Amino acid sequence: MENHKTINGEAFKQRQQSVTLEGVVEEPVKINYTDVGSGTPIMLLHGIPTWSYLYQSVIPELEEEYRVIAPDLLGYGWSDQRDQFDRSLHVQAKMIVKLMDELELEQVNVVAHDIAGGVGLILAHHEPERINKLVLSNAVAYDSWPIQDMLMMGHPSRKNDSIQDIEDFLSNGFKEMFFQKEQLTETFLQGIMAPYLHEQGKLSLVRNASALNTNETTALTPKLSSIQHSVLLLWGAKDTWQPVETGEKLENDLPNSKLVRINASHWVPQEAPEEFTAEIKKFIENPN
């Protein structure tokens, strides 16, 4: 039975706003984002190969109490997909700062999944005053990065894959890595894949994958101890792509961090949205 809370990807897209940002790369770029609710701002950041739709079950719960901003990263989702700019973690971090400036947000709480965890750590280190609290969920860190298949997706030859090849690759990846199988509804699966199942989106996915670079996170490793933010490590304990051991290592290296394990695999915001949201609320409201 389909989860009645699942909004389809097209409806989610139609609710998004768009803004053109300058100063991220050499030319202006379009960023799509959701901006709902009011109060304390929380920014939700997705990873690869998803888009902000990953949080479609989480946003309705959070927007009742907070202002929720959920952008599509540059090259991802319905943000700019043109084949002419860098998609590295440092560029994504710069984009987030520019988006905050555009929205007149001096500081936000950040929830970051997968490669966006690397973006969150970069922001916490390089722009500490812009981040209040940080949630990292099954995040890249050290040299723990996506599975080999995702890294291989970045090879230039993959631009010759058919749309069906891309759909099969994505569909199999999601089906393989959902521990809570009932949460992988057909509506969610089609919605999460949609931005990449056309020619420009296919190429953009290849370029996104080619930008994956462990140097960006290994360079942060000796600096983790200097990050003083409160950090919640909200980890799907069944994940074989970003294993909980990475979360345990981060808990040891980040001085003000706490690891919470969730009975889910990699796609925690969709697999266990109620528990995911409850832990975020508890963390944000805790004065420590």
C-alpha positions in Angstrom: 0.0 0.0 0.0 1.4 3.4 -1.0 2.4 5.8 1.8 -0.3 8.4 1.6 2.2 11.1 2.6 4.2 10.7 -0.5 3.9 13.8 -2.8 4.8 13.2 -6.4 8.0 14.7 -7.8 6.2 17.0 -10.2 4.1 18.6 -7.5 7.2 19.0 -5.3 9.0 20.7 -8.3 6.0 23.0 -8.9 6.3 24.3 -5.3 9.9 25.2 -5.7 11.2 28.7 -6.2 14.1 29.7 -8.4 16.8 32.2 -8.0 19.8 33.2 -10.1 23.0 33.5 -8.1 26.2 35.3 -9.1 29.6 34.7 -7.7 29.3 30.9 -7.3 31.1 30.0 -10.5 32.2 32.2 -13.4 28.7 32.8 -14.7 25.3 33.2 -13.1 23.5 29.9 -12.2 19.9 29.0 -11.4 19.1 27.4 -8.2 15.8 25.8 -7.4 14.7 25.5 -3.7 11.8 25.0 -1.4 11.2 27.7 1.2 8.3 27.0 3.6 7.2 27.5 7.2 8.5 30.2 9.5 10.7 30.6 12.5 14.2 29.2 13.1 15.7 28.3 9.8 16.7 24.8 8.9 18.5 24.1 5.6 18.2 20.5 4.2 20.9 19.4 1.9 20.8 16.2 -0.2 23.5 14.1 -1.8 24.1 12.1 -4.9 22.2 10.9 -7.0 19.2 12.6 -5.4 17.7 16.1 -5.1 15.8 17.9 -2.4 12.8 15.6 -3.0 14.7 13.2 -0.7 13.2 15.2 2.1 9.6 15.1 0.9 8.4 13.2 3.9 10.4 15.3 6.4 9.5 18.8 5.2 5.8 18.7 6.2 6.7 17.8 9.7 9.4 20.4 10.1 7.6 23.3 8.5 5.0 23.3 11.3 7.7 24.7 13.6 10.5 26.0 11.5 11.4 27.8 8.3 12.6 25.0 6.0 14.9 25.7 3.0 15.7 22.8 0.8 17.8 23.6 -2.3 18.8 21.4 -5.2 22.6 21.5 -5.3 24.2 22.9 -8.4 23.9 20.4 -11.2 21.3 18.4 -9.3 17.5 18.2 -9.4 16.0 21.2 -11.2 18.9 23.5 -10.4 21.2 24.5 -13.3 22.3 21.4 -15.1 24.3 23.0 -17.9 27.6 21.2 -18.8 29.9 24.2 -18.1 30.7 24.5 -14.4 32.4 22.9 -11.4 30.2 20.8 -9.1 32.8 20.2 -6.3 31.9 20.3 -2.6 33.6 23.6 -2.2 31.5 25.1 -5.0 28.4 23.7 -3.4 29.4 25.2 -0.1 29.9 28.6 -1.8 26.4 28.2 -3.4 24.8 27.7 0.0 26.4 30.8 1.3 25.2 32.8 -1.7 21.7 31.4 -1.3 21.7 32.4 2.4 22.8 35.9 1.4 20.0 36.1 -1.2 17.4 34.9 1.4 18.9 37.3 4.0 19.7 34.4 6.4 22.7 35.2 8.6 22.7 31.7 10.2 21.0 28.4 9.7 20.8 24.9 11.2 22.1 22.5 8.5 20.9 18.9 7.9 23.2 17.3 5.4 22.9 13.8 3.9 25.5 11.8 1.9 28.0 14.1 0.0 26.2 17.1 1.4 27.8 16.0 4.7 31.1 17.0 3.2 29.5 20.4 2.3 28.3 20.8 5.8 31.7 20.1 7.2 33.3 22.6 4.8 30.8 25.2 5.9 31.4 24.5 9.6 35.1 24.9 9.2 35.3 27.8 6.6 32.1 29.7 7.5 31.5 28.8 11.1 29.5 31.9 11.9 26.9 30.9 9.3 26.1 27.6 10.9 24.3 27.1 14.2 23.9 23.4 14.6 24.8 20.7 12.1 23.2 17.3 11.4 25.2 14.8 9.4 23.3 11.8 8.0 25.2 8.9 6.5 27.7 11.5 5.3 30.9 11.3 3.3 34.0 12.0 5.4 37.6 10.9 5.5 38.0 8.6 2.4 34.6 7.0 2.9 32.8 7.8 -0.3 30.0 6.4 -2.5 30.2 2.9 -3.8 32.4 2.1 -6.8 29.4 2.1 -9.2 28.7 5.8 -8.4 32.3 6.7 -8.9 32.3 4.8 -12.2 29.3 6.8 -13.2 31.6 9.8 -13.5 33.6 8.3 -16.4 33.1 10.5 -19.5 32.0 7.4 -21.5 28.9 7.2 -19.4 27.4 10.1 -21.3 26.8 7.6 -24.0 24.5 5.5 -21.8 20.9 5.4 -22.8 18.2 7.0 -20.6 17.0 3.4 -19.9 20.6 2.6 -18.7 20.5 5.5 -16.3 17.0 4.6 -15.0 18.1 1.0 -14.4 21.2 2.1 -12.6 19.3 4.5 -10.3 16.3 2.2 -9.8 18.6 -0.7 -8.8 20.6 1.4 -6.5 17.6 2.6 -4.6 16.0 -0.8 -4.4 19.2 -2.3 -3.2 19.7 0.1 -0.4 16.3 0.5 1.2 16.2 -1.4 4.4 12.6 -0.2 5.1 11.3 -1.6 1.8 7.8 -0.3 2.3 9.0 3.3 2.2 10.3 2.9 -1.4 7.0 3.7 -3.0 6.7 3.8 -6.8 5.8 7.5 -6.4 9.0 8.3 -4.5 11.1 6.2 -6.9 9.8 7.9 -10.0 10.1 11.3 -8.3 13.7 10.9 -7.1 14.9 9.8 -10.5 13.0 12.3 -12.7 15.6 15.1 -13.0 18.1 12.7 -14.5 15.9 10.8 -17.0 16.4 13.2 -19.9 19.5 14.0 -22.0 20.7 17.1 -20.1 19.9 15.5 -16.8 21.7 12.3 -17.7 24.9 14.2 -18.6 24.6 16.3 -15.5 24.5 13.2 -13.4 27.7 12.0 -15.0 29.3 15.3 -14.3 28.1 15.3 -10.7 29.6 11.9 -10.3 32.9 12.9 -11.9 33.2 15.7 -9.3 33.4 13.2 -6.4 36.8 13.7 -4.9 38.0 12.3 -1.6 40.7 15.0 -1.4 38.0 17.5 -0.4 37.2 15.5 2.8 40.6 14.0 3.6 41.9 17.6 3.7 39.4 18.3 6.5 40.4 15.3 8.6 43.1 17.1 10.7 40.7 20.0 11.1 37.7 18.2 12.5 38.8 18.7 16.1 38.6 22.5 15.6 34.9 22.4 14.7 33.1 23.6 17.8 29.5 23.3 16.5 27.0 21.0 18.1 26.8 18.1 15.7 24.2 15.3 15.5 25.3 12.2 13.6 22.0 10.7 12.5 23.0 7.4 10.9 21.1 4.6 9.2 22.9 1.7 10.9 22.2 -0.7 8.1 24.1 1.3 5.5 26.8 -0.6 3.7 27.7 2.4 1.5 28.4 4.9 4.3 28.8 2.5 7.2 28.0 3.5 10.8 31.7 3.1 11.6 32.3 6.4 9.8 29.7 8.0 12.1 31.6 6.5 15.1 34.8 7.9 13.9 33.3 11.3 13.4 31.8 11.2 16.9 35.3 10.6 18.2 36.9 13.4 16.1 34.2 16.1 16.4 34.4 17.5 20.0 30.7 18.3 20.4 29.0 15.5 18.5 26.6 12.7 19.3 25.9 9.6 17.3 22.3 8.4 17.0 21.7 5.1 15.2 18.5 4.6 13.2 17.1 1.3 11.9 17.5 2.2 8.3 20.0 2.0 5.4 21.3 4.9 3.4 18.2 6.9 2.5 17.3 7.7 6.1 15.0 10.8 5.4 12.7 8.6 3.3 13.2 5.3 5.1 12.5 6.5 8.7 11.1 10.1 8.3 9.3 10.2 11.7 12.3 9.2 13.7 14.6 11.3 11.6 12.4 14.4 12.1 11.9 13.7 15.8 15.7 13.5 16.4 16.3 16.7 14.5 13.7 18.6 16.5 15.1 17.4 19.8 18.5 18.3 18.8 17.6 21.8 17.5 15.5 22.6 20.7 18.2 21.4 23.1 20.0 24.5 24.4 23.3 22.7 24.6 
